[in-house]
Amino acid sequence: MKKILISGLLVLGAAMAPVHAADKTVAQSAQQGLMATCNKNAEGMKGDERKTFMSTCLSNKQLRQQEKMKVCNTNAAGKAGEDRKTFMSTCLKS
């Protein structure tokens, strides 16, 4: 019984690994996009002005969601119908 339980947990863990890796990739890509957007908007600023702007920009939840949406849309290329809907829902929640 223990062997079956352990085997089941190992299989479940292996099945979950790609999902967590994909979530991490989406988060990293969204963060990179956000950083690029904020850097572009901060052009010409220096010192404390730039530091304050970047801090505010990087904490902007609406901008974060937009970047995540871009990444998820890109990753959903080729998916359609219910498959795309499910993928986008999962992706945007990560």
C-alpha positions as CSV (number, residue, x, y, z in Angstrom):
1,M,0.0,0.0,0.0
2,K,2.8,2.4,0.8
3,K,4.5,1.7,-2.5
4,I,1.3,2.5,-4.4
5,L,0.9,5.7,-2.4
6,I,4.5,6.8,-2.9
7,S,4.3,5.9,-6.7
8,G,1.1,8.0,-7.0
9,L,2.7,11.0,-5.3
10,L,5.8,10.8,-7.5
11,V,3.6,10.6,-10.6
12,L,1.6,13.6,-9.4
13,G,4.7,15.6,-8.6
14,A,6.2,14.9,-12.0
15,A,2.9,15.9,-13.7
16,M,2.8,19.2,-11.7
17,A,6.4,20.2,-12.5
18,P,5.8,21.5,-16.0
19,V,2.8,23.6,-14.8
20,H,5.0,25.3,-12.1
21,A,7.8,25.9,-14.6
22,A,5.3,27.4,-17.1
23,D,3.9,29.7,-14.3
24,K,7.4,30.8,-13.4
25,T,8.2,31.5,-17.1
26,V,5.0,33.6,-17.5
27,A,5.8,35.6,-14.3
28,Q,9.4,36.2,-15.5
29,S,8.3,37.2,-19.0
30,A,5.7,39.6,-17.6
31,Q,8.2,41.1,-15.2
32,Q,10.7,41.6,-18.0
33,G,8.1,43.2,-20.1
34,L,7.1,45.5,-17.2
35,M,10.7,46.4,-16.6
36,A,11.2,47.3,-20.3
37,T,8.0,49.4,-20.4
38,C,9.0,51.3,-17.2
39,N,12.5,51.8,-18.5
40,K,11.3,53.2,-21.8
41,N,8.9,55.6,-20.0
42,A,11.7,56.7,-17.6
43,E,14.0,57.9,-20.5
44,G,15.6,61.2,-19.6
45,M,15.0,60.9,-15.9
46,K,17.9,60.7,-13.5
47,G,18.6,60.3,-9.8
48,D,15.8,60.4,-7.3
49,E,13.2,61.3,-10.0
50,R,14.0,58.1,-11.9
51,K,14.1,56.0,-8.7
52,T,10.7,57.2,-7.6
53,F,9.2,56.8,-11.1
54,M,10.5,53.3,-11.5
55,S,9.3,52.3,-8.0
56,T,5.8,53.6,-8.8
57,C,5.8,52.1,-12.3
58,L,6.9,48.6,-11.2
59,S,4.2,48.5,-8.5
60,N,1.4,49.4,-11.0
61,K,-1.0,46.5,-10.8
62,Q,-2.8,47.5,-14.0
63,L,0.4,47.6,-16.0
64,R,1.4,44.3,-14.5
65,Q,-1.8,42.7,-15.7
66,Q,-1.3,44.2,-19.2
67,E,2.1,42.7,-19.4
68,K,0.9,39.3,-18.2
69,M,-1.9,39.4,-20.8
70,K,0.6,40.1,-23.6
71,V,2.7,37.1,-22.5
72,C,-0.3,34.8,-22.1
73,N,-1.6,35.8,-25.5
74,T,1.7,35.1,-27.1
75,N,1.9,31.7,-25.4
76,A,-1.7,30.9,-26.5
77,A,-0.9,31.2,-30.2
78,G,-2.2,28.2,-32.0
79,K,-4.8,27.3,-29.4
80,A,-8.5,27.8,-30.1
81,G,-11.9,27.4,-28.4
82,E,-12.1,25.8,-25.0
83,D,-8.4,24.9,-25.1
84,R,-7.5,28.6,-25.4
85,K,-10.0,29.7,-22.8
86,T,-8.7,27.2,-20.3
87,F,-5.1,28.1,-21.1
88,M,-5.7,31.8,-20.7
89,S,-7.5,31.4,-17.5
90,T,-4.7,29.3,-16.0
91,C,-2.0,31.6,-17.4
92,L,-3.6,34.8,-16.1
93,K,-4.0,33.3,-12.6
94,S,-0.4,32.4,-12.3
